[in-house]
Amino acid sequence: MGEGEGEGDSDGKAEGEGDVKGRRMPRAVRERQMLDAAVVTFGRRGYRAASMDEIAERAGVSKPLVYLYLNSKEDLFTACIRREAQALVAAVRDGVEPGLTADGQLWSGLRAFFTHTAEHPDAWSVLHRQARTHGEPFAREVSLMREEIVAFVTTLIHAAAQEAHGATELAERDVTGLAQALVGAAESLAGWANEADSVTAKEAAATLMNFAWAGLGNLMRGDRWSPRTRSAP
């Protein structure tokens, strides 16, 4: 244990540590406060510029207590990524209404995605900007989240193809590629929407549906685009 860190008591609290607003809090509540403070700090200042002193001050605890609970700045950042990634994936899954048509399911999933990223801009900054630009192990954590969302979108596109044809006629590679493209577009659009104050989550979702669903609808009907060949002069 580092210098200045008291031994934890039976409730997981550091000896002599003042509690937020004078109350004794369970370890899980205290840790959540630290993660909340860290997400805001990392999201607004960036991983390298953020300091453990600032995070501790924002959380209302001492810096030694942050280290006691979360070990290091790297471990704290990783914990933030994991928590926010799980929250985003859960929001998208919970937002899709299973009884809807294929386009309705995709629409509800996109609205849930853009609503969550708009309501948690610091968390989205951590996932979309900070974690991706600071190498391993952070980038890997975001990749795991993205793979889960892509897999979920893949099932929605499969369902759309089945709804259109009664059987999936799109090749597996086509479906996977479409899911990757759709998720990538959603990520970029969320970054843009969060920077443009006047864009709502519903408007962002509608923009992507207008961009993507027309093309997906054509594919479901077997109408594929191909480059035109120029006739010889």
C-alpha positions as CSV (number, residue, x, y, z in Angstrom):
1,M,0.0,0.0,0.0
2,G,1.3,3.4,-1.0
3,E,2.3,6.1,1.4
4,G,-0.7,8.1,2.7
5,E,-3.2,5.2,2.2
6,G,-4.9,4.0,5.3
7,E,-6.1,0.4,5.8
8,G,-9.6,-0.2,4.6
9,D,-12.3,-0.9,7.3
10,S,-14.8,-3.7,7.1
11,D,-17.0,-1.6,4.7
12,G,-14.1,-1.1,2.3
13,K,-13.4,2.5,3.3
14,A,-10.0,3.9,3.9
15,E,-9.3,4.9,7.5
16,G,-9.5,8.6,8.1
17,E,-11.0,9.3,4.7
18,G,-13.8,11.9,4.7
19,D,-17.0,10.8,3.1
20,V,-18.8,12.8,0.4
21,K,-21.2,15.1,2.2
22,G,-20.3,13.6,5.5
23,R,-22.0,10.3,4.9
24,R,-20.4,6.8,5.0
25,M,-21.0,5.1,1.7
26,P,-20.7,1.5,0.5
27,R,-17.7,0.7,-1.6
28,A,-19.8,0.2,-4.7
29,V,-21.3,3.6,-4.4
30,R,-18.0,5.3,-3.8
31,E,-16.4,3.5,-6.8
32,R,-19.2,4.6,-9.0
33,Q,-18.6,8.2,-8.0
34,M,-15.0,7.8,-8.9
35,L,-15.8,6.3,-12.3
36,D,-18.4,9.0,-12.9
37,A,-15.7,11.7,-12.1
38,A,-13.1,9.9,-14.2
39,V,-15.4,9.7,-17.3
40,V,-16.1,13.4,-17.2
41,T,-12.4,14.2,-16.7
42,F,-11.1,11.8,-19.4
43,G,-13.8,12.8,-21.8
44,R,-13.2,16.5,-21.6
45,R,-9.4,16.6,-21.0
46,G,-8.2,13.5,-22.7
47,Y,-6.3,10.5,-21.2
48,R,-2.9,12.1,-21.0
49,A,-4.0,15.5,-19.7
50,A,-6.3,14.2,-17.1
51,S,-4.8,13.9,-13.6
52,M,-5.6,11.7,-10.7
53,D,-5.7,14.8,-8.5
54,E,-8.5,16.3,-10.7
55,I,-10.4,13.1,-10.7
56,A,-10.2,12.7,-7.0
57,E,-11.3,16.3,-6.4
58,R,-14.2,15.9,-8.8
59,A,-15.3,12.7,-7.0
60,G,-14.9,14.3,-3.5
61,V,-12.3,11.9,-2.3
62,S,-8.5,11.8,-1.7
63,K,-6.1,10.7,-4.4
64,P,-4.8,7.8,-2.3
65,L,-8.3,6.4,-2.1
66,V,-8.7,6.4,-5.9
67,Y,-5.4,4.4,-6.1
68,L,-6.6,2.1,-3.3
69,Y,-9.9,1.3,-5.2
70,L,-8.7,1.4,-8.8
71,N,-4.9,0.8,-8.6
72,S,-3.6,3.1,-11.4
73,K,-4.6,5.6,-14.0
74,E,-4.4,3.0,-16.7
75,D,-6.7,0.6,-14.7
76,L,-9.1,3.5,-14.0
77,F,-9.3,4.4,-17.7
78,T,-9.8,0.8,-18.6
79,A,-12.6,0.5,-16.0
80,C,-14.3,3.6,-17.5
81,I,-14.1,2.1,-21.0
82,R,-15.6,-1.2,-20.0
83,R,-18.4,0.4,-18.0
84,E,-19.4,2.8,-20.7
85,A,-19.1,0.2,-23.5
86,Q,-21.4,-2.1,-21.6
87,A,-23.9,0.7,-21.0
88,L,-23.9,1.6,-24.7
89,V,-24.4,-2.0,-25.9
90,A,-27.2,-2.5,-23.4
91,A,-28.9,0.7,-24.5
92,V,-28.9,-0.4,-28.2
93,R,-30.1,-3.9,-27.4
94,D,-32.9,-2.7,-25.0
95,G,-33.9,0.0,-27.5
96,V,-34.8,-2.5,-30.3
97,E,-38.5,-3.5,-30.1
98,P,-38.7,-7.2,-31.2
99,G,-42.3,-7.0,-32.6
100,L,-41.5,-4.4,-35.2
101,T,-40.7,-4.9,-38.9
102,A,-37.0,-5.1,-39.9
103,D,-36.8,-1.4,-40.7
104,G,-38.6,-0.6,-37.5
105,Q,-36.1,-2.6,-35.5
106,L,-33.2,-0.9,-37.1
107,W,-34.8,2.5,-36.6
108,S,-35.4,1.9,-32.9
109,G,-31.9,0.6,-32.5
110,L,-30.4,3.7,-34.2
111,R,-32.5,6.0,-32.1
112,A,-31.4,4.2,-28.9
113,F,-27.7,4.5,-30.0
114,F,-27.9,8.2,-30.8
115,T,-30.0,9.0,-27.7
116,H,-27.4,7.3,-25.5
117,T,-24.4,9.0,-27.1
118,A,-26.2,12.4,-27.0
119,E,-27.1,12.0,-23.3
120,H,-23.6,10.8,-22.4
121,P,-21.2,12.9,-24.5
122,D,-18.2,12.5,-22.1
123,A,-18.6,8.7,-22.2
124,W,-18.8,8.8,-26.0
125,S,-15.7,10.9,-26.1
126,V,-13.9,8.3,-24.0
127,L,-15.0,5.5,-26.3
128,H,-14.8,7.2,-29.7
129,R,-11.9,9.5,-29.3
130,Q,-9.7,8.8,-26.3
131,A,-9.6,5.0,-26.1
132,R,-9.0,4.6,-29.8
133,T,-6.0,6.9,-29.9
134,H,-3.9,5.6,-27.0
135,G,-3.2,2.1,-28.1
136,E,-3.5,-1.2,-26.2
137,P,-5.1,-2.2,-24.0
138,F,-7.6,0.6,-24.5
139,A,-8.3,0.2,-28.2
140,R,-8.9,-3.5,-27.7
141,E,-11.6,-2.8,-25.1
142,V,-13.4,-0.6,-27.7
143,S,-12.9,-3.2,-30.4
144,L,-14.7,-5.8,-28.2
145,M,-17.7,-3.4,-27.8
146,R,-17.8,-2.7,-31.5
147,E,-17.7,-6.4,-32.4
148,E,-20.7,-6.9,-30.2
149,I,-22.7,-4.1,-31.8
150,V,-21.7,-5.3,-35.3
151,A,-22.8,-8.8,-34.4
152,F,-26.2,-7.5,-33.2
153,V,-26.7,-5.3,-36.3
154,T,-25.8,-8.3,-38.4
155,T,-28.7,-10.2,-36.9
156,L,-31.0,-7.3,-37.8
157,I,-29.9,-7.3,-41.4
158,H,-30.3,-11.1,-41.6
159,A,-33.8,-10.6,-40.3
160,A,-34.5,-7.9,-42.9
161,A,-33.4,-10.3,-45.7
162,Q,-35.5,-13.1,-44.3
163,E,-38.5,-10.7,-44.1
164,A,-38.0,-9.7,-47.7
165,H,-37.4,-13.1,-49.2
166,G,-38.5,-15.7,-46.7
167,A,-34.9,-16.9,-46.8
168,T,-31.5,-15.2,-46.5
169,E,-30.3,-14.6,-50.0
170,L,-27.6,-12.2,-49.1
171,A,-24.2,-13.8,-48.7
172,E,-22.7,-13.9,-45.2
173,R,-19.9,-11.7,-46.4
174,D,-22.3,-9.1,-47.7
175,V,-24.3,-9.0,-44.5
176,T,-21.2,-8.7,-42.3
177,G,-19.9,-5.9,-44.6
178,L,-23.1,-4.0,-44.5
179,A,-23.2,-4.3,-40.7
180,Q,-19.6,-3.0,-40.4
181,A,-20.5,-0.1,-42.8
182,L,-23.6,0.8,-40.8
183,V,-21.9,0.8,-37.5
184,G,-19.0,2.8,-38.8
185,A,-21.4,5.4,-40.2
186,A,-23.3,5.6,-36.9
187,E,-20.1,6.2,-35.0
188,S,-19.0,9.0,-37.3
189,L,-22.5,10.6,-37.3
190,A,-22.7,10.4,-33.5
191,G,-19.4,12.4,-33.2
192,W,-20.7,15.0,-35.6
193,A,-24.1,15.2,-33.9
194,N,-22.6,15.7,-30.5
195,E,-20.5,18.6,-31.8
196,A,-23.5,20.2,-33.7
197,D,-25.7,21.4,-30.9
198,S,-28.8,21.6,-33.1
199,V,-28.9,18.0,-34.2
200,T,-31.2,15.7,-32.1
201,A,-30.8,12.0,-31.7
202,K,-34.0,11.5,-33.8
203,E,-32.6,13.6,-36.6
204,A,-29.3,11.8,-36.6
205,A,-31.1,8.4,-36.7
206,A,-33.3,9.6,-39.5
207,T,-30.3,10.8,-41.5
208,L,-28.6,7.4,-41.3
209,M,-31.9,5.6,-42.1
210,N,-32.3,7.8,-45.2
211,F,-28.8,7.1,-46.2
212,A,-28.7,3.3,-45.5
213,W,-32.2,1.9,-45.7
214,A,-32.8,2.9,-49.3
215,G,-29.7,0.9,-50.3
216,L,-30.6,-2.0,-48.0
217,G,-34.1,-2.1,-49.4
218,N,-32.8,-2.4,-52.9
219,L,-30.5,-5.2,-51.9
220,M,-33.4,-7.0,-50.3
221,R,-35.2,-6.8,-53.6
222,G,-32.1,-8.2,-55.4
223,D,-31.3,-4.9,-57.0
224,R,-27.6,-4.4,-56.8
225,W,-25.6,-1.4,-57.9
226,S,-22.6,-2.0,-60.1
227,P,-20.2,0.4,-61.8
228,R,-21.0,1.3,-65.4
229,T,-18.6,0.2,-68.0
230,R,-17.6,2.9,-70.5
231,S,-18.3,1.9,-74.1
232,A,-15.4,2.0,-76.4
233,P,-15.2,5.1,-78.7
